[in-house]
Amino acid sequence: MQHPGQQEHAQLEEQALLEEQEQTLLEQQAQTGNGNEEQSLPENDEQTQQRESYARRKLNLNTADAAALESLGLLHALQIEQFLLYRRSLGPLISIYELQAVPGFNLPLIRTLLPYVWAGNGLEPCYTWKDYVLRGKHTLLLRYTYPFQSAGKYNGSPDKMMLRYRYQFSRYASWGLVMEKDAGEGLFAGKQKSGFDHYGIHLFFRNIGRIKALALGDYTVNMGQGLIQWHGLAFGKSSAVMHTKREGDVLRPYASAGEFFFYRGAGITCQTGPFTFTAFISGRKLDARAGEVPGSAGTLVSTGYHRTDAESALKGNITQSSVGAVLKWSAEKGHIAWNMIGHQFSKPLSKGDKAYQLFAATGNHWLNTSIDHAFNWRNLHFFGEAAISKQGKTAILQGAMITLAHNVDMGILYRKEGIAYETLYGNTFSENPTPGNESGLYTAISLRWGAKWELSAYADVFRFPWLKYRINNPSEGYDVLMSITWRPDKTTELNAQFRHDDKPFMQRQQLRAQWSMKITGEVIWRSKVQVSKTKTSPTSFLAHHQCQARWKHWRFTAGYTWFDTAETEGLYLTGQQFPGDNSLSRFSGKGFSTRLAIQFHKIWCHWVRAVTKEVNTAVMLQYQL
């Protein structure tokens, strides 16, 4: 008889990016060009891969710790703490349906969790090396995209491809290989004599005696609240108003196709009693532009594109060596940790001559250290981090969440990041894409009426005491959002939200409405309408409709998008390609786009056609074994 934790769903709902991810990626894309790094969006689908693993071998809620619950990406910090408090107070769950008694858990959330969790016997499993090696799942993924129109300005072929092999045994063991070629890059030709443009390999284990994590090859590092280091996918402001806290394992395996936001080397986490110690070391070659000073590097380039001679000339121009450590003391009601990370470059970084770059860090060495904490007291959850850079500049973040009633949550977050505070891989909850030159106060509330109604709102006021990219004076602004959701039954959901931004570089009002319903047991209909208005452009409009149907082992998806925006503006959608793809589809000008996707078992075929002034057509194939 198959163990409940090993049940495998024959058909899984497509895990498109959540709305909060869409808004986060949009904000990051709108604020590029600041500091020593040319920003790009992290291409990291580790969370999607982890959910697929949980769908095959469900997470046991009676043994899962906070990090395991966080890895689902479906619960915010207060919900995790409330669940752990419930389990400590009343013991292991007897049934999965007992989740309805946990404060902050409602039926829609529980339905979202059901494919990935179960309530086991409450005993921590004890696995042998044989289990680590033989009880996991081998996955081979081939993803290929071919656009039928090509400008012909790149050295390589216009197709894009990725090949990934991965073995995964829940969260306990993982190893694999990733190979990727972007559109326009060569393959065994030109400057790509070695084949693919990017290769990645990783080996990762958890829970081997006192060794809680061991990473070899490619891995990611997350510390505190992101003031000094955060590689993982992290959300910003959105209708999920309580998702403000960064939480997760310090070391995680990296098996994605992105070429910048990870380390390459070795890392280890050991535990003795209440103390956990993590140490890691990394050495990598990065892309960089030449600085104005001979022998220096100007900006690091994180895009990973090597399509032209100019882009290829940037490849591996600088070597980065990194070391770091985390010492964490944990108790039943919280933790406190010391974090440190340092980088050394083969060439000194030089800042630009723009006024907003006056306080940018320079030189061969970077060093950041911080102390972070998180504690619970009754129905309150406190968290925060205080950091200092090598120049002695400081940054602090302090947040709190409170459950006012069974169906009412409230959050508050204050941050103050110095003008000259700099960090290379920071990613905290703030208005800026990277920490520094900001102070602000964020407040949020979430109200629920049974399983049918949910109201969320936030207000954020912020100030930038020094200049910013495209902003030539100290500035301030605010951002407010209100979202209401109605679920009349288990298969229908309607959401409407209004957002008003008053920022130095953008004054915008945005109205969004979306709904989904199951027409029959095998047919689902989804629609979304967005209207956006700024001071400098006329009203932009987008309407998107999608129908999904299943028949035996087949799944069909058809989508239609109609848009009318100013040429300089654009509206965005996610989830238009394969599950786990973090890309944004940008719609600008006036036109329409059609999309057809067919899935048979683990074979996907996407056809996309966009019609504006030019007609663009692409076919995408994905095969998973």
Number of C-alpha atoms within 10 A of each C-alpha: 3 7 8 14 18 13 15 18 13 9 13 10 8 10 14 18 19 15 16 18 20 21 19 18 24 17 16 17 15 11 17 17 15 17 24 23 17 15 19 18 20 22 19 22 19 18 16 19 17 17 20 19 20 23 22 20 25 23 26 23 23 20 16 15 12 15 13 16 24 20 18 17 18 15 18 19 20 27 21 19 22 21 21 21 19 17 16 11 9 8 12 18 18 13 11 15 13 11 20 13 12 16 21 24 19 19 15 15 15 16 10 11 16 13 21 23 23 20 21 21 15 15 10 11 9 8 12 9 10 8 13 17 14 11 15 18 15 15 13 14 16 17 19 17 20 18 17 13 12 14 7 10 10 16 18 22 17 21 20 17 18 19 20 21 18 19 19 22 21 22 19 17 22 25 22 22 19 21 20 25 27 23 21 21 26 25 18 13 13 13 19 17 11 12 16 20 21 18 15 20 21 21 21 25 22 21 17 15 9 13 17 18 24 24 25 21 19 25 28 21 22 22 29 29 28 27 35 31 26 24 24 26 20 21 23 25 24 24 24 20 25 25 22 27 26 23 21 21 17 23 24 25 27 32 27 25 22 21 21 20 20 23 26 23 18 20 27 21 23 18 18 9 8 11 14 18 18 21 19 23 19 20 17 16 16 19 25 26 20 19 17 13 12 7 12 22 26 21 20 22 20 19 17 21 20 25 22 16 12 9 16 18 14 19 17 13 17 21 16 18 18 21 19 20 21 21 18 19 16 16 10 11 14 16 17 18 20 20 21 20 23 20 18 17 21 16 20 18 27 20 22 17 9 11 14 18 18 15 15 19 22 17 14 16 18 20 21 25 21 25 22 23 20 20 18 20 10 10 16 17 21 20 23 23 25 22 25 23 23 16 13 11 16 22 25 21 24 20 20 21 25 19 21 13 12 14 16 18 23 22 23 20 22 20 23 22 25 21 21 20 24 31 27 22 19 19 26 26 24 26 24 19 21 24 27 27 22 23 22 20 19 23 20 24 21 22 19 18 12 12 16 17 16 18 19 23 23 24 19 21 18 21 19 24 17 21 18 23 15 13 14 13 14 13 17 16 18 19 19 20 22 20 22 19 19 17 19 12 11 13 13 17 19 18 18 18 19 18 20 19 18 16 17 18 15 13 16 17 18 18 18 17 18 18 18 19 18 17 13 10 9 12 16 18 19 18 18 19 18 18 19 22 18 17 10 12 14 13 16 22 22 24 18 19 18 18 19 18 18 16 10 9 11 14 18 17 18 17 19 18 20 18 22 22 22 16 12 9 19 18 21 16 19 19 19 18 20 19 15 19 17 22 19 19 14 12 24 20 17 17 18 18 19 18 20 18 21 19 18 14 15 13 16 18 20 20 19 19 17 19 14 15 9 9 12 15 17 16 18 20 20 19 17 15 11
